[in-house]
């Protein structure tokens, strides 16, 4: 290999390493902050519980079935 561009994988010539290959404190960023903004941006928090419209539609369907079976039972 050309001496002008040494092997970057050679630990003897890697900048920022102490003797023995150890990384000194302060050379690497703290691990806690490395993934702080990596997730999706969640700003939508749906309301808890049921909305009025689905409850009304469900109640109407139950009422229709109840009336149908009540009429069917009376006819017998």
C-alpha positions in Angstrom: 0.0 0.0 0.0 1.1 3.6 -0.6 2.7 5.2 2.4 1.0 8.5 1.6 -2.4 6.9 2.5 -1.8 4.5 5.3 -4.3 1.8 6.2 -7.1 3.4 8.3 -7.7 0.1 10.1 -4.2 0.1 11.5 -4.6 0.8 15.2 -1.0 2.1 15.6 -1.8 5.1 13.4 -5.4 5.8 14.4 -5.7 9.3 15.8 -7.3 9.8 19.2 -6.2 6.4 20.7 -4.0 6.1 23.8 -1.2 3.5 23.9 -2.8 0.1 24.1 -5.7 1.1 21.9 -7.9 2.6 24.6 -10.1 5.7 23.8 -9.6 8.5 26.3 -12.6 10.0 28.1 -14.2 12.8 26.2 -13.3 11.4 22.7 -16.6 9.7 22.3 -20.1 11.3 22.7 -22.2 10.1 25.6 -24.3 7.0 24.8 -27.6 8.5 26.2 -27.8 11.2 23.6 -26.9 9.2 20.6 -30.5 8.2 19.7 -32.5 11.1 21.1 -34.1 12.2 17.9 -34.0 8.9 16.0 -37.7 8.0 16.4 -40.7 9.3 14.6 -42.1 12.7 15.4 -45.3 11.8 17.4 -47.5 14.8 18.0 -50.9 13.2 17.5 -52.3 11.9 20.7 -55.9 10.6 20.0 -58.5 11.2 22.6 -59.3 8.3 25.0 -62.8 6.8 25.0 -65.5 6.8 22.4 -66.7 9.7 20.3 -70.5 10.5 20.3 -71.1 9.5 16.7 -70.0 5.8 16.9 -71.9 5.4 20.2 -75.1 6.8 18.5 -74.7 4.5 15.5 -74.1 1.5 17.7 -77.2 2.3 19.8 -79.3 2.7 16.7 -78.2 -0.7 15.4 -78.9 -2.3 18.7 -82.4 -0.7 18.7 -83.1 -1.9 15.2 -82.2 -5.5 16.0 -84.2 -5.3 19.3 -87.3 -4.0 17.5 -86.9 -6.6 14.8 -86.7 -9.5 17.2 -89.4 -8.1 19.4 -91.8 -7.9 16.4 -90.7 -11.4 15.4 -91.5 -12.7 18.9 -94.9 -11.0 19.1 -95.9 -12.5 15.7 -95.4 -16.0 17.0 
